[in-house]
């Protein structure tokens, strides 16, 4: 219960930050899509929950229950790599706008 509560706390604490980031990106690239950008945060959270549940269910059904930990670790590493790539692309775009 403590770890689930911590995950919920982090999710709710980052919700506004992520939503503002999506809206800022929409303002830069597609100003007319601000409404869509504001709805991306809850949609992405729900998709993540669905994909995580499906992957966890598949692992527990087809492999063993103990294998949920390492498969979750692979998903966490993949998410971290995607976050690093996104951060680097954002920094590069900011640098390019600064010099142009």
Secondary structure, DSSP 8 states (H G I E B T S, - for coil): -HHHHHHHHHHHHHHHHHHHHHHHHHHHH-GGGHHHHHHHHHHHHHHHHHHHHHHHHHHHHHS-TTHHHHHHHHHHHHHHHHHHHHHHHHHHHHHHHHH-
